[in-house]
Amino acid sequence: MSLKWLEWAKRIQSLSQSGLTFSKDVFDLERFEELRTISVEIMEEHTGLEMQKIKELFANEKGYQTPKMDVRGAVFHEGKILMVRENIDNRWALPGGFCDIGLSPAENIAKEIQEESGYIVVPTKMLALLDMNKHPHPPQPFHYYKLFIQCEIVGGEAKNGVETKGVEFFPEHDLPELSLNRNVESQLHTLFDFEKNPTRATLFD
């Protein structure tokens, strides 16, 4: 679960970014800029990352800050779920990623699944909308919502993508080592429960 210092840093960053967006007074802008610097210093102290790298990642956005949307596909075949091996950590995740501007959630997940696994799919049902902070993911610099959409394969074949180096289907009780930034075991079990109980209502935090 999220650490307290990380929650403070994210909250200070969010408030400072909003202030920099909407404030007109030059002295208020200076104060909000100082708050953003404090949020970066907190991250630097507790992560060991260089301040410039944190600024680029954590404090370089514009406008009112809102949670980021991560969409993941649940594709079942013969009782197994589709997963891809991520290049970045050599671990396994449901295909998906951040939603792109200009595409709907359904369009995003269909694109991500084809790019990462080679399969062409049709989205059929939104299974869950979860708050990353309420699940046992590693600490993250941003606040994420995770959208899980069930899809059916209508074409294509297993094929590695630019960001992936493995495409396989796994049974519920023989899951691979998971990429925990992207999905955790309890979420996978929830998705298998939807496969067993297709009339189950959409889950949300």
C-alpha positions in Angstrom: 0.0 0.0 0.0 1.1 3.6 -0.4 3.5 5.1 2.1 2.6 8.2 4.1 5.5 10.3 2.8 4.5 9.5 -0.8 0.9 10.5 -0.1 2.1 13.8 1.3 4.4 14.4 -1.6 1.7 13.6 -4.2 -0.8 15.8 -2.4 1.6 18.8 -2.1 2.5 18.3 -5.8 -1.2 18.3 -6.8 -2.1 21.4 -4.8 0.9 23.3 -6.1 0.2 22.4 -9.7 -3.4 23.6 -9.3 -2.2 26.8 -7.7 0.3 27.4 -10.5 -2.5 26.8 -13.0 -5.2 29.1 -11.6 -3.4 31.7 -9.6 -2.6 35.2 -11.0 -0.9 36.8 -8.1 2.9 36.8 -8.5 3.5 36.1 -4.8 1.0 33.2 -4.7 2.8 31.8 -7.8 6.1 31.9 -5.9 4.6 30.1 -2.9 3.1 27.4 -5.1 6.4 27.0 -6.9 8.1 26.6 -3.5 5.5 23.9 -2.5 6.3 22.0 -5.7 10.0 22.1 -4.9 9.2 20.8 -1.4 7.3 17.8 -3.0 10.3 17.1 -5.2 12.7 17.3 -2.2 10.5 14.8 -0.3 10.6 12.4 -3.3 14.4 12.8 -3.6 15.0 12.2 0.1 13.0 8.9 0.2 13.8 7.5 -3.2 17.4 8.4 -3.9 16.6 9.6 -7.4 18.2 12.7 -8.7 16.2 15.9 -8.3 16.2 16.7 -12.0 14.8 13.3 -12.9 12.1 13.7 -10.3 11.2 17.1 -11.7 10.9 15.7 -15.2 8.7 12.8 -14.1 6.8 14.2 -11.1 6.6 18.0 -11.4 6.7 18.8 -15.0 2.9 18.7 -15.8 0.6 21.6 -16.5 -3.0 22.2 -15.7 -5.3 20.8 -13.0 -4.0 17.4 -11.9 -6.3 14.4 -12.0 -5.8 10.7 -11.7 -4.3 9.0 -14.7 -6.2 6.2 -16.4 -4.6 2.8 -17.0 -6.7 0.4 -19.1 -6.1 -3.4 -19.0 -7.7 -6.2 -21.1 -9.1 -9.4 -19.7 -9.0 -12.0 -22.6 -9.9 -15.6 -21.8 -9.4 -18.7 -23.8 -10.2 -22.2 -22.5 -10.2 -21.1 -18.9 -6.9 -19.2 -19.1 -6.2 -15.5 -19.3 -4.0 -13.7 -21.8 -0.8 -12.1 -20.4 2.3 -10.5 -21.9 5.8 -10.3 -20.6 7.0 -6.7 -20.2 10.4 -5.8 -21.5 10.9 -3.2 -18.7 10.9 -5.7 -15.8 10.7 -9.2 -17.5 7.5 -9.9 -15.6 3.9 -10.6 -16.8 0.9 -8.3 -17.1 -2.5 -8.0 -18.7 -2.0 -6.2 -22.0 -2.8 -2.5 -21.7 -1.5 0.8 -20.8 -2.3 4.5 -20.4 -5.3 5.8 -22.3 -4.4 7.9 -25.3 -6.1 11.2 -26.0 -8.7 10.9 -28.8 -9.5 7.3 -28.2 -12.3 5.8 -26.1 -11.5 3.2 -23.4 -12.7 0.5 -25.7 -10.7 1.8 -28.6 -7.6 2.1 -26.3 -7.7 -1.5 -25.0 -8.3 -3.0 -28.5 -5.3 -1.1 -29.8 -3.1 -2.0 -26.8 -4.0 -5.7 -27.0 -3.2 -5.9 -30.7 0.1 -4.0 -30.3 1.3 -6.0 -27.3 0.0 -9.5 -28.1 -0.8 -9.6 -31.8 -4.5 -10.5 -31.2 -7.4 -8.6 -32.7 -10.2 -8.2 -30.1 -13.6 -6.8 -29.6 -14.3 -5.3 -26.1 -17.4 -6.8 -24.6 -17.8 -5.7 -20.9 -16.3 -3.3 -18.4 -15.5 -5.6 -15.5 -13.9 -3.2 -12.9 -12.8 0.3 -12.2 -10.2 0.3 -9.4 -8.2 2.9 -7.5 -4.6 1.8 -7.5 -4.1 3.2 -4.0 -6.6 0.7 -2.6 -4.7 -2.3 -3.9 -1.2 -3.7 -3.0 0.7 -2.1 -5.9 4.2 -0.7 -5.2 4.3 3.0 -4.4 3.8 5.2 -7.4 4.5 8.9 -8.0 1.0 9.5 -9.5 -2.5 8.6 -8.6 -3.9 6.0 -11.1 -7.3 4.5 -11.8 -7.3 1.1 -13.4 -10.0 0.1 -15.9 -10.4 -3.7 -16.7 -12.3 -4.5 -19.8 -13.2 -8.0 -21.0 -12.5 -8.7 -24.7 -13.0 -11.5 -27.2 -10.5 -12.6 -29.8 -11.7 -12.2 -33.4 -8.5 -12.5 -35.3 -4.7 -12.2 -35.3 -2.1 -14.5 -33.7 0.3 -14.4 -30.8 3.1 -11.9 -31.6 5.5 -9.9 -29.5 5.2 -6.1 -29.5 7.7 -3.3 -29.1 7.3 -3.3 -25.3 6.7 -7.0 -24.9 8.7 -10.3 -25.3 6.2 -13.0 -24.5 2.5 -13.8 -25.1 0.8 -16.6 -23.2 -2.4 -17.8 -21.6 -2.2 -18.8 -17.9 -4.6 -20.6 -15.7 -5.8 -19.0 -12.4 -3.7 -21.3 -10.2 -0.5 -21.2 -12.2 0.1 -17.5 -12.6 3.6 -16.2 -13.6 5.7 -13.6 -11.8 3.6 -10.5 -12.1 4.6 -7.0 -13.0 3.1 -5.5 -9.9 3.0 -1.9 -11.1 0.5 -3.1 -13.7 -1.5 -5.8 -11.9 -1.5 -7.7 -8.7 -2.6 -11.3 -8.0 -5.9 -10.3 -6.2 -7.0 -8.5 -9.4 -6.3 -11.5 -11.5 -8.4 -13.7 -9.2 -11.2 -11.1 -9.5 -11.1 -11.3 -13.3 -11.3 -15.1 -13.2 -14.3 -14.8 -11.0 -16.0 -12.6 -13.7 -15.2 -15.4 -16.2 -16.9 -18.0 -14.0 -19.8 -15.7 -13.1 -20.6 -13.6 -16.3 -23.6 -11.9 -14.7 -21.6 -10.4 -11.9 -22.0 -6.6 -11.7 -19.2 -4.3 -12.6 -16.8 -3.8 -9.6 -15.6 -0.3 -8.6 -13.8 1.2 -5.6 
